[in-house]
């Protein structure tokens, strides 16, 4: 049997396009916004309220997960009483210096 095959079907690895420096910086800014909004609340408390793991929240806050899924962002925003519009606006303001490509997917 050849590597990467299963019952005659070739299984290829998924290749993720590397993030641009601007996208990484936006992820770091987003994480900092969440960290600031969390204030004195523990990471475990906020993560539990959002239904995500504390490890996921830690990765987002530190910029190690710069592109979290939409539903993760929505759940964290809800747990922190933040408006998605306000989060988007805060990221867009910072992205204005990068050609206006705010919150591109």
N, C-alpha and C positions, 0 to 999 in steps of 0.2 A: 504494500500500500504506500502510495506517495504521501509525503508530508502535505498538510493543508487540503487533503481531500477526504471526503466521507461519502461512501456509497456512490462514487463516481462524480460527485459534485465538488467543484473547486471552491474552497472557502478562502476568500481573500481578507486580509486585515483592513480595518477601516483606517483611513489616513485623514487626520485632522489638519487643516491648514493652520500654520502657526499664526498666532495673534500678532497684530502690528503693535509697535510701541504705544501708539495712541490708545488702542483697545486695552492693553495691559494697564496703562495709567488710569483709564476710565474705571477699570475694575478695582484698582487700588483706591481711587476716590470714592467709589460706591461703598467699598468696605469701610472706609473711614467714616462715611455718613452714617452707616448702620451702627458702627461702634459708638459714635457720638450720641446717636439717638438712644442707644441702650443705656447710657448713663451709668447709674449705680446698680442696675439690674444685672444679675449674673448671666453669663453666657448660657448656662444650663437652663435657667428659667425662661429666657427668651426663646431658645431653641425648642424647648418643650411646648411653649405656647404656640409656636409656629408649626409644630409637627415635623421638625427636622432634627438631625443629630447635632449635638454640640460641636462635633468635629466639622460638620458641613458649615456651620456658622463661623467657626474659627477660620476655616479656609477662605471663606468669603471676606471676612473682616480683614484678613492679612493680605488679601490680593492673590492668594494661591489658587483660588477658583474665581477668576475674573469675569466669567460669563455664566452665572447661575441660571438655571431654568426659570422661566417666567413664573410658574406656580410657586417656586421657592421664594422668589422675590416678593410675590403678592402675599404669601403667608407671613414672611418676615415683616413686611410693611404693616400688615394688619396687627401682628403681635406688638409692634412698636408704635401703633397709632399714627402711622405715617401715611400720607396720601401718595399713591403711585404717581400722580401728576406732579407732586412736589419733588419726589425722587427723580423723575425724568427731567424736570426743569433744572434741578441742581446739577445733574450730569451734563445736560445740554449747555448750561452756562459755561461750564469748564471746557466743554468740547468746542466752543465757539472759536477758540484759537487754532483749531485743527481743521479748518475748512468747512465748519458747519456740519460735519458728518456725525451728528449726535445720535447716540443709541442705535447705530446701524446693527443689523443682525448678521 
